[in-house]
């Protein structure tokens, strides 16, 4: 591999990192504009719209659908999250009351033991209960802080959404010109190859986005059904929190369901604890079966390569790496297929 190729790869990776961080609303607008392009072309072909009218119509329909979804589902979830946040201190007090009540009821057990042994056992139980109480308090405080932090990001999300919508309209209006301007950066011999690369990238990246959205949606449905069967409070909000935590592979659904199961045992609800553990296992098995297949089919890369790239990307640069890692693999395969990137090792004997 030449130094020029290495330099181009490094610059490309840095540009992608910038797009996935500071420029993410524009990147998302570009992807949505590409996704809406078939709709725009259909309006131009069948409804005889001009490019501007077709692009504005398609973007307006998309914006209306997004706002409708936020109104119908988002407000319901937010209201449940707010109510759940208000009830968190009550849950902690309930657990603490249960612990104290259990200690009182078992007092007769210590009366039958020798004084020295009873004192040791009592001290051991007090230390254990204090540790459990402290851990439970930390878990609940962490969840509360997470929800408060999410609430604080709402103004930023609003700004992000406004910038995204404006960029979507502008990019959709000028998408053919942007496409041609990018191809003009290459010589005549490379234009056709780069056009093929862009087509492969469009299919793979959109497929990856759809795959991730489909996996999250299916996981949300499985989680919601499980919570409804367990008859827990605020199932929509709790399922949403579980999906948001599940995005991070280091944490996953275990960061919510397992502490919740421990809490249920502490308050004497063993049936709910067993149900939560079963739900955790069902979600875990479901993800392991479905995820590699969906990503592999949608993106067109090996499921193992997708998994490794997501894990390495996350370990290297955090949540952004979950998406940037597979994108780099997709770009690498696309460039190799058209012969723009050649890596060959020669071993002299």
HELIX and SHEET records of a PDB file:
HELIX    1   1 UNK A    3  UNK A   20  1                                  18    
HELIX    2   2 UNK A   24  UNK A   46  1                                  23    
HELIX    3   3 UNK A   51  UNK A   69  1                                  19    
HELIX    4   4 UNK A   70  UNK A   74  3                                   5    
HELIX    5   5 UNK A   75  UNK A  105  1                                  31    
HELIX    6   6 UNK A  107  UNK A  111  1                                   5    
HELIX    7   7 UNK A  115  UNK A  152  1                                  38    
HELIX    8   8 UNK A  154  UNK A  173  1                                  20    
HELIX    9   9 UNK A  175  UNK A  183  1                                   9    
HELIX   10  10 UNK A  188  UNK A  230  1                                  43    
HELIX   11  11 UNK A  235  UNK A  246  1                                  12    
HELIX   12  12 UNK A  254  UNK A  266  1                                  13    
HELIX   13  13 UNK A  270  UNK A  299  1                                  30    
HELIX   14  14 UNK A  303  UNK A  317  1                                  15    
HELIX   15  15 UNK A  319  UNK A  337  1                                  19    
END                                                                             
